[in-house]
Amino acid sequence: MKLGAVVLTRGDRPEALCALLDSVSGQEGDSVEVVVVGNGSGLPELPAGVRSVELPENLGIPGGRNVGIETFGPNGEDVDVLLFLDDDGHLPDNGTAEAVRAAFDADPQLGIISFRIADPDSGVTQRRHVPRLRASDPERSSEVTTFLGGANAVRTQVFQQVGVLPEHFFYAHEETDLAWRALDAGWRIDYRADLVLHHPTTLPSRHPLYHRMTARNRVWLARRNLPFLLMPVYLAVWTLITLARRPSRSALKAWLGGFAEGWRTPCGARRPMRWRTVWRLTRLGRPPVI
């Protein structure tokens, strides 16, 4: 099984990027082909054999990763599985690639694997990095309904069947959009606690556009993927959750602006999931209303 890896960077963490690439090149088994995408930035000198793409402008996270996918042929068809790794992470276990190969070999319906993200110093995994509602035990593996964007492996047949990431999302919820389309097509998504990416502990709100993008893209996510009956329920639940978190006045203003933007701007093609997919998500513990 042939593996590739896509690493997206803004070019501002050259030492961390070098550490990540070293951890990929040190994987056991066949070598992993790597492409580094400079998202609106130049790139530092890269190790021999690593492909590079420098984009003249920042296309956002999904747009940049899609460029990386296409580097491996249309929808990544030149490889069997693509790893997506954050440029400030690294793989502490040199058996990760072989474990990924074994997992996809063993289950032909396995479409996506979500890795466990752990802080390299404390070993702690943040609750937000466990892609399920029951997140109290991050070391428990399970089947899930979404995945982590910068620490995952995707069978390229998924892209060939349901398409790549939604570029216009720019940042936030693009993984869930792909996950819902993959699940609706019959693929399985696993959270594997034993496959670890070390990554410094961060807060999502560090991004200046976080609140606006989160709200806008949730509306787009619902408009693109949910049956009409579930759209108002999903968005009402997330509005209540947002208010319960008591955001600052400026954060709430940005969130409300993004929510309105999500309704008045195009969201892309609408392909509502089937009701049996809704039931499948519910059985997995996360019905598509939260």
JONORNOR-V673800 format. One record per residue. N is the residue number from 1. RES is the residue in three letters. SS is DSSP state (hx for helix, st for strand, lp for the rest). PSI is psi as a letter, one per 30 degrees, with the letter a starting at -180 (* if undefined). OMEGA is omega in radians with two decimals (999 if undefined). Layout:
n:N res:RES ss:SS psi:PSI omega:OMEGA
n:N res:RES ss:SS psi:PSI omega:OMEGA
This chain:
n:1 res:MET ss:lp psi:k omega:-3.02
n:2 res:LYS ss:lp psi:k omega:-3.12
n:3 res:LEU ss:st psi:k omega:2.97
n:4 res:GLY ss:st psi:l omega:3.11
n:5 res:ALA ss:st psi:k omega:3.08
n:6 res:VAL ss:st psi:k omega:3.10
n:7 res:VAL ss:st psi:k omega:-3.13
n:8 res:LEU ss:st psi:k omega:-3.12
n:9 res:THR ss:st psi:l omega:2.97
n:10 res:ARG ss:lp psi:g omega:3.09
n:11 res:GLY ss:lp psi:g omega:-3.05
n:12 res:ASP ss:lp psi:g omega:3.13
n:13 res:ARG ss:lp psi:i omega:-3.02
n:14 res:PRO ss:hx psi:e omega:-3.13
n:15 res:GLU ss:hx psi:e omega:3.11
n:16 res:ALA ss:hx psi:e omega:3.12
n:17 res:LEU ss:hx psi:e omega:3.13
n:18 res:CYS ss:hx psi:e omega:3.13
n:19 res:ALA ss:hx psi:e omega:3.11
n:20 res:LEU ss:hx psi:e omega:-3.10
n:21 res:LEU ss:hx psi:e omega:3.07
n:22 res:ASP ss:hx psi:e omega:-3.13
n:23 res:SER ss:hx psi:f omega:3.09
n:24 res:VAL ss:hx psi:e omega:-3.13
n:25 res:SER ss:hx psi:f omega:3.13
n:26 res:GLY ss:lp psi:g omega:-3.13
n:27 res:GLN ss:lp psi:k omega:3.11
n:28 res:GLU ss:lp psi:l omega:3.12
n:29 res:GLY ss:lp psi:a omega:3.14
n:30 res:ASP ss:lp psi:k omega:-3.11
n:31 res:SER ss:lp psi:l omega:3.10
n:32 res:VAL ss:lp psi:k omega:3.09
n:33 res:GLU ss:st psi:k omega:-3.03
n:34 res:VAL ss:st psi:k omega:2.94
n:35 res:VAL ss:st psi:k omega:3.06
n:36 res:VAL ss:st psi:k omega:-3.13
n:37 res:VAL ss:st psi:j omega:3.03
n:38 res:GLY ss:st psi:j omega:-3.00
n:39 res:ASN ss:lp psi:i omega:-3.10
n:40 res:GLY ss:lp psi:g omega:-3.11
n:41 res:SER ss:lp psi:l omega:3.00
n:42 res:GLY ss:lp psi:l omega:-3.12
n:43 res:LEU ss:lp psi:k omega:3.01
n:44 res:PRO ss:lp psi:l omega:3.07
n:45 res:GLU ss:lp psi:k omega:-3.07
n:46 res:LEU ss:lp psi:l omega:3.11
n:47 res:PRO ss:lp psi:l omega:3.11
n:48 res:ALA ss:lp psi:k omega:3.11
n:49 res:GLY ss:lp psi:f omega:3.11
n:50 res:VAL ss:lp psi:k omega:3.10
n:51 res:ARG ss:st psi:l omega:-3.12
n:52 res:SER ss:st psi:k omega:3.04
n:53 res:VAL ss:st psi:k omega:3.08
n:54 res:GLU ss:st psi:j omega:-3.13
n:55 res:LEU ss:lp psi:k omega:-3.10
n:56 res:PRO ss:lp psi:f omega:3.11
n:57 res:GLU ss:lp psi:l omega:3.13
n:58 res:ASN ss:lp psi:j omega:-3.14
n:59 res:LEU ss:lp psi:g omega:-3.05
n:60 res:GLY ss:hx psi:l omega:-3.07
n:61 res:ILE ss:hx psi:e omega:-3.14
n:62 res:PRO ss:hx psi:e omega:3.13
n:63 res:GLY ss:hx psi:e omega:3.12
n:64 res:GLY ss:hx psi:e omega:3.13
n:65 res:ARG ss:hx psi:e omega:3.09
n:66 res:ASN ss:hx psi:e omega:3.06
n:67 res:VAL ss:hx psi:e omega:3.08
n:68 res:GLY ss:hx psi:e omega:3.11
n:69 res:ILE ss:hx psi:e omega:-3.08
n:70 res:GLU ss:hx psi:f omega:3.06
n:71 res:THR ss:hx psi:f omega:3.12
n:72 res:PHE ss:lp psi:g omega:-3.13
n:73 res:GLY ss:lp psi:l omega:3.12
n:74 res:PRO ss:hx psi:k omega:-3.11
n:75 res:ASN ss:hx psi:g omega:3.06
n:76 res:GLY ss:hx psi:g omega:-2.96
n:77 res:GLU ss:lp psi:f omega:-3.13
n:78 res:ASP ss:lp psi:f omega:3.07
n:79 res:VAL ss:lp psi:l omega:-3.13
n:80 res:ASP ss:lp psi:e omega:-3.08
n:81 res:VAL ss:st psi:k omega:3.06
n:82 res:LEU ss:st psi:k omega:2.98
n:83 res:LEU ss:st psi:k omega:3.03
n:84 res:PHE ss:st psi:j omega:-2.98
n:85 res:LEU ss:st psi:k omega:3.08
n:86 res:ASP ss:st psi:k omega:-3.04
n:87 res:ASP ss:lp psi:f omega:3.09
n:88 res:ASP ss:lp psi:g omega:3.04
n:89 res:GLY ss:st psi:l omega:2.97
n:90 res:HIS ss:st psi:l omega:-3.11
n:91 res:LEU ss:lp psi:j omega:-3.09
n:92 res:PRO ss:lp psi:f omega:-3.09
n:93 res:ASP ss:lp psi:k omega:-3.12
n:94 res:ASN ss:lp psi:g omega:3.05
n:95 res:GLY ss:lp psi:g omega:-3.08
n:96 res:THR ss:hx psi:e omega:-3.10
n:97 res:ALA ss:hx psi:e omega:3.13
n:98 res:GLU ss:hx psi:e omega:3.10
n:99 res:ALA ss:hx psi:e omega:3.09
n:100 res:VAL ss:hx psi:e omega:3.11
n:101 res:ARG ss:hx psi:e omega:-3.10
n:102 res:ALA ss:hx psi:e omega:-3.12
n:103 res:ALA ss:hx psi:e omega:-3.14
n:104 res:PHE ss:hx psi:e omega:3.07
n:105 res:ASP ss:hx psi:e omega:-3.03
n:106 res:ALA ss:hx psi:f omega:-3.05
n:107 res:ASP ss:lp psi:j omega:-3.11
n:108 res:PRO ss:lp psi:f omega:3.11
n:109 res:GLN ss:lp psi:f omega:3.11
n:110 res:LEU ss:st psi:j omega:-3.09
n:111 res:GLY ss:st psi:e omega:-3.03
n:112 res:ILE ss:st psi:k omega:2.99
n:113 res:ILE ss:st psi:k omega:3.04
n:114 res:SER ss:st psi:k omega:3.14
n:115 res:PHE ss:st psi:l omega:2.99
n:116 res:ARG ss:st psi:k omega:3.08
n:117 res:ILE ss:st psi:k omega:-3.13
n:118 res:ALA ss:st psi:k omega:3.07
n:119 res:ASP ss:lp psi:k omega:-3.06
n:120 res:PRO ss:lp psi:f omega:-3.11
n:121 res:ASP ss:lp psi:e omega:-3.08
n:122 res:SER ss:lp psi:f omega:-3.06
n:123 res:GLY ss:lp psi:g omega:-3.08
n:124 res:VAL ss:lp psi:k omega:3.02
n:125 res:THR ss:lp psi:k omega:3.13
n:126 res:GLN ss:lp psi:k omega:3.14
n:127 res:ARG ss:hx psi:e omega:-3.10
n:128 res:ARG ss:hx psi:f omega:3.12
n:129 res:HIS ss:hx psi:g omega:3.03
n:130 res:VAL ss:lp psi:j omega:-2.94
n:131 res:PRO ss:lp psi:h omega:3.03
n:132 res:ARG ss:lp psi:l omega:-3.14
n:133 res:LEU ss:lp psi:e omega:3.13
n:134 res:ARG ss:lp psi:i omega:-2.97
n:135 res:ALA ss:lp psi:g omega:-3.05
n:136 res:SER ss:lp psi:f omega:3.13
n:137 res:ASP ss:lp psi:i omega:-3.08
n:138 res:PRO ss:lp psi:f omega:-3.12
n:139 res:GLU ss:lp psi:g omega:3.06
n:140 res:ARG ss:lp psi:k omega:3.08
n:141 res:SER ss:lp psi:l omega:3.13
n:142 res:SER ss:st psi:l omega:2.95
n:143 res:GLU ss:st psi:k omega:-3.05
n:144 res:VAL ss:lp psi:l omega:-3.07
n:145 res:THR ss:lp psi:g omega:3.05
n:146 res:THR ss:lp psi:a omega:-3.08
n:147 res:PHE ss:lp psi:l omega:-3.09
n:148 res:LEU ss:lp psi:k omega:-2.99
n:149 res:GLY ss:lp psi:e omega:-3.06
n:150 res:GLY ss:lp psi:g omega:-3.13
n:151 res:ALA ss:st psi:i omega:-3.05
n:152 res:ASN ss:st psi:l omega:3.02
n:153 res:ALA ss:st psi:k omega:-3.09
n:154 res:VAL ss:st psi:k omega:3.01
n:155 res:ARG ss:st psi:k omega:-3.02
n:156 res:THR ss:hx psi:f omega:3.03
n:157 res:GLN ss:hx psi:f omega:3.09
n:158 res:VAL ss:hx psi:e omega:3.12
n:159 res:PHE ss:hx psi:e omega:-3.11
n:160 res:GLN ss:hx psi:f omega:-3.11
n:161 res:GLN ss:hx psi:e omega:-3.00
n:162 res:VAL ss:hx psi:f omega:3.13
n:163 res:GLY ss:lp psi:l omega:-3.07
n:164 res:VAL ss:lp psi:a omega:-3.11
n:165 res:LEU ss:lp psi:k omega:3.14
n:166 res:PRO ss:lp psi:j omega:-3.01
n:167 res:GLU ss:hx psi:e omega:-3.03
n:168 res:HIS ss:hx psi:f omega:3.05
n:169 res:PHE ss:hx psi:e omega:3.11
n:170 res:PHE ss:lp psi:e omega:3.14
n:171 res:TYR ss:lp psi:k omega:3.02
n:172 res:ALA ss:lp psi:k omega:3.00
n:173 res:HIS ss:lp psi:g omega:3.09
n:174 res:GLU ss:hx psi:e omega:3.12
n:175 res:GLU ss:hx psi:e omega:-3.14
n:176 res:THR ss:hx psi:e omega:3.09
n:177 res:ASP ss:hx psi:e omega:3.11
n:178 res:LEU ss:hx psi:e omega:-3.11
n:179 res:ALA ss:hx psi:e omega:-3.14
n:180 res:TRP ss:hx psi:e omega:3.11
n:181 res:ARG ss:hx psi:e omega:3.12
n:182 res:ALA ss:hx psi:e omega:3.12
n:183 res:LEU ss:hx psi:e omega:3.13
n:184 res:ASP ss:hx psi:f omega:3.11
n:185 res:ALA ss:lp psi:g omega:3.05
n:186 res:GLY ss:lp psi:g omega:-3.14
n:187 res:TRP ss:lp psi:l omega:3.13
n:188 res:ARG ss:st psi:k omega:3.08
n:189 res:ILE ss:st psi:k omega:-3.14
n:190 res:ASP ss:st psi:k omega:2.91
n:191 res:TYR ss:st psi:j omega:-3.09
n:192 res:ARG ss:st psi:j omega:-3.10
n:193 res:ALA ss:st psi:f omega:-3.12
n:194 res:ASP ss:st psi:f omega:3.09
n:195 res:LEU ss:st psi:j omega:-2.91
n:196 res:VAL ss:st psi:k omega:2.91
n:197 res:LEU ss:st psi:k omega:3.03
n:198 res:HIS ss:st psi:k omega:-3.08
n:199 res:HIS ss:st psi:k omega:3.13
n:200 res:PRO ss:lp psi:k omega:3.10
n:201 res:THR ss:lp psi:k omega:-3.12
n:202 res:THR ss:lp psi:l omega:3.04
n:203 res:LEU ss:lp psi:k omega:3.13
n:204 res:PRO ss:hx psi:f omega:-3.10
n:205 res:SER ss:hx psi:f omega:3.07
n:206 res:ARG ss:hx psi:f omega:3.13
n:207 res:HIS ss:lp psi:k omega:-3.05
n:208 res:PRO ss:lp psi:f omega:-3.11
n:209 res:LEU ss:lp psi:g omega:-2.99
n:210 res:TYR ss:hx psi:e omega:-3.01
n:211 res:HIS ss:hx psi:e omega:-3.14
n:212 res:ARG ss:hx psi:e omega:-3.11
n:213 res:MET ss:hx psi:e omega:-3.14
n:214 res:THR ss:hx psi:e omega:-3.12
n:215 res:ALA ss:hx psi:e omega:-3.12
n:216 res:ARG ss:hx psi:e omega:-3.04
n:217 res:ASN ss:hx psi:f omega:3.03
n:218 res:ARG ss:hx psi:e omega:3.09
n:219 res:VAL ss:hx psi:e omega:3.11
n:220 res:TRP ss:hx psi:e omega:3.13
n:221 res:LEU ss:hx psi:e omega:3.13
n:222 res:ALA ss:hx psi:e omega:-3.11
n:223 res:ARG ss:hx psi:e omega:-3.09
n:224 res:ARG ss:hx psi:e omega:-2.86
n:225 res:ASN ss:hx psi:f omega:-3.00
n:226 res:LEU ss:lp psi:k omega:2.95
n:227 res:PRO ss:lp psi:k omega:-3.05
n:228 res:PHE ss:hx psi:e omega:-3.10
n:229 res:LEU ss:hx psi:f omega:-3.08
n:230 res:LEU ss:hx psi:f omega:-3.08
n:231 res:MET ss:hx psi:e omega:-3.12
n:232 res:PRO ss:hx psi:e omega:3.14
n:233 res:VAL ss:hx psi:e omega:-3.14
n:234 res:TYR ss:hx psi:e omega:-3.07
n:235 res:LEU ss:hx psi:e omega:3.08
n:236 res:ALA ss:hx psi:e omega:3.12
n:237 res:VAL ss:hx psi:e omega:-3.10
n:238 res:TRP ss:hx psi:f omega:3.03
n:239 res:THR ss:hx psi:e omega:3.12
n:240 res:LEU ss:hx psi:e omega:3.11
n:241 res:ILE ss:hx psi:e omega:3.13
n:242 res:THR ss:hx psi:e omega:3.13
n:243 res:LEU ss:hx psi:e omega:3.13
n:244 res:ALA ss:hx psi:f omega:3.11
n:245 res:ARG ss:lp psi:f omega:3.05
n:246 res:ARG ss:lp psi:i omega:3.11
n:247 res:PRO ss:lp psi:l omega:3.07
n:248 res:SER ss:lp psi:l omega:-3.12
n:249 res:ARG ss:hx psi:e omega:-3.13
n:250 res:SER ss:hx psi:e omega:3.13
n:251 res:ALA ss:hx psi:e omega:3.13
n:252 res:LEU ss:hx psi:e omega:3.11
n:253 res:LYS ss:hx psi:e omega:3.11
n:254 res:ALA ss:hx psi:e omega:-3.13
n:255 res:TRP ss:hx psi:e omega:-3.14
n:256 res:LEU ss:hx psi:e omega:3.09
n:257 res:GLY ss:hx psi:e omega:3.11
n:258 res:GLY ss:hx psi:e omega:3.12
n:259 res:PHE ss:hx psi:e omega:3.12
n:260 res:ALA ss:hx psi:e omega:3.13
n:261 res:GLU ss:hx psi:e omega:3.14
n:262 res:GLY ss:hx psi:f omega:3.13
n:263 res:TRP ss:hx psi:e omega:-3.01
n:264 res:ARG ss:hx psi:f omega:-3.12
n:265 res:THR ss:lp psi:l omega:3.14
n:266 res:PRO ss:lp psi:k omega:-3.10
n:267 res:CYS ss:lp psi:f omega:-3.05
n:268 res:GLY ss:lp psi:a omega:-3.06
n:269 res:ALA ss:lp psi:k omega:3.09
n:270 res:ARG ss:lp psi:k omega:3.07
n:271 res:ARG ss:lp psi:i omega:-3.06
n:272 res:PRO ss:lp psi:k omega:3.12
n:273 res:MET ss:lp psi:l omega:3.12
n:274 res:ARG ss:lp psi:l omega:-3.14
n:275 res:TRP ss:hx psi:f omega:3.09
n:276 res:ARG ss:hx psi:f omega:3.02
n:277 res:THR ss:hx psi:e omega:3.04
n:278 res:VAL ss:hx psi:e omega:3.13
n:279 res:TRP ss:hx psi:e omega:3.11
n:280 res:ARG ss:hx psi:e omega:3.09
n:281 res:LEU ss:hx psi:e omega:3.13
n:282 res:THR ss:hx psi:e omega:3.12
n:283 res:ARG ss:hx psi:e omega:3.11
n:284 res:LEU ss:lp psi:g omega:3.04
n:285 res:GLY ss:lp psi:g omega:3.12
n:286 res:ARG ss:lp psi:i omega:3.08
n:287 res:PRO ss:lp psi:k omega:-3.05
n:288 res:PRO ss:lp psi:h omega:2.97
n:289 res:VAL ss:lp psi:g omega:3.13
n:290 res:ILE ss:lp psi:* omega:999
